[in-house]
Structures are given as structure tokens and as C-alpha cells.
Amino acid sequence: MGAALAVAVPATLVTWITILVLLALFKLLLLAFGLGPLCPSLPLLPFLFTSFFPVKIQTKPKPKPPISSSLSTLHHLITAVRVLLLATIISSYRYSDRMHPYLLLAIYCCHIYLILDLGLASIAKIATGLLGLELEPQFNNPLGASSLQDFWGRRWNLMVSSILRPSVYDPVQARWGLDAGILATFFVSGLMHELMFYYLTLALPTGEVTAFFVLRGLLTVAERKARKAGWWRPHPIVAAPLALGLIVGTGYWLFFPPLLRGGADAVGLAEFSAVMGVFQTPSNIPCTFC
């Protein structure tokens, strides 16, 4: 078992540690200026939990209305469907060599969303159960985004947005304007992802991932200006598919190639299969004390 787990350490574990360290550094930097999720002062355990994990405590928890049994059942059903979908995606990777490349990339997109959504929701449940904390939501129905600005600013990975906003966007926007603040935020996000991709692939950065996020910033600025001028106001029915299609399409162009070129997807799948194989066949685990 130790050998199988060791296989998963180089890429998967190091990447997640990198993500958490980057977010922790931004949180500590904001704390030095009296800003961010660690401010105002927190008790020791909530402080450590908020520092180490991508969460934000609700400083003024909203009173929760009583939830009917039907709504509770619906919530559990949706979660179960997401878990089942994730399991189906993982199982489908055994046929990845027979899939069309674009279908495989679409599956990767769904995998990323489900892993983040379910993983961060699990962390929130642990915080609520063990520490009695109420946490801010991590996602806000990203599939219902009406624009690029709506997707990145109010729906996708809200924890990262809440850190980059006071640390990058607000100071740049205050000095050089709204558009500069948007571009600077996407540029910093691109650099963070570039570092994560380096740990995943161990290949020299090509700048493609940074270019992906800078392009996101340019398109968001252009979209905002077009909306303000009245040039671009798509119908709500088509707004979400257009925004998501643009994100996924440019992701095929700039976001995924560095991973596929370095074989990080194959390495990740091999690591996951090795670890799952160990847990599925515990009788094959050697006993170190025998």
C-alpha cells in the first residue's frame, strides 16, 4: 500500500499542497493589512482551519429559514447524482483511448467542477460539524452564468475570487481604474495556475495558461464595455451557453494543452487507478508487521 500511495504523492499531493500554500500566503498578506478571511481576529482553531483550507467563515451568518423535508430530500438527491456522475466519469477513463479528444476534454471539464464542488462542500460540512462554523458557499450555480463577468466574479470558485479581490483587484482598480483591476486579477490568477501546472507536469512553463487567463480578462473587459454601450445584450436563454462555450472553447486551446502535452492527465489517471486498486483489493496489501 505504501508503494502505491507513494506513486500518488509527486503530482497529486504536491499540487494540492501548492494550491493551499498559495492561498494561505495571500490570506496572511491580507491579514497584515487588516483584510481578508482571517480578519477580524478569529479563535485559534477557526484561524488554523481558515488558513489551511480554501474556506471563508460567514462573519454575519444569515438566519436559515426552516427547510422542508422535500427540499432536504431534493438537496440530498442532487448531491447523490453528482457523486454518481463523478463515479461514472472516473469509470469512463478506462475507455479514454477510444474517446474523441474533444469528448475527453469535455469530461475533464465536468471532472474538475465536480471534484472542486464536492471536495469543498465536504470541507464545509466538516467545519460545520466539528467547529460549528458557517462558511461562505464556494460556487453559485456556475452553469447559470449570464456573462463572463458573472461567471468569474459571482459564480465560479468564490473563495479564490474573495482573496484576489482585496489583494489584487481593489488596489489596482483604485489607482488605475476598473479595467486595469480586472486584467491584473486575471494575470495573477494565470501565474498561480502556471505554477500549479509546473508541479503537475514538471515541464517549463509555456505561458499558455497565463495567456488563457489574460484572454479571459480581455474578453471580460470587452464584454463589460459592450454591455455599457448597449452593443451586446444577448437573450438570457443564450447568454449562459455563450459564456460557458467561450470559456470551454478557449480552454481547449490554451488551458488543457500544457497538461496533455506533459502527460499529466495520464499520470493522474494512473495514480488514481493505482490507489483505488489497492483499496479495492485490501487482501493484497502486505503487512509490515508480519
Buried (B, 14 or more C-beta within 10 A) or exposed (E): BEEBEEBBEBBBBBBEEBBBEBBBEBBEBBBEEEBBBBBEEBEEEBBEBBBBBBBBBEEEEEEEEEEEEEEEEEEEEEEEEBEEBBEEBBEBBEEBEEBEEEEBBBBBBEBEBBEBBBEBBEBBEBBEEEBEBBBBBBBEEBEBBBBBBBBBBBBBBBBBBBBBBBBBBBEBBEEEEEBBBBBBBBBBBBBBBBBBBBBBBEBEBBEBBBBBBBBBBBBBBBBBEEBEEEEBEBEEEEBBEBBBEBBBEBBBEBBBBBBBEBEBBBBBBBBBBBBEEBEEEEEEEEEEEE
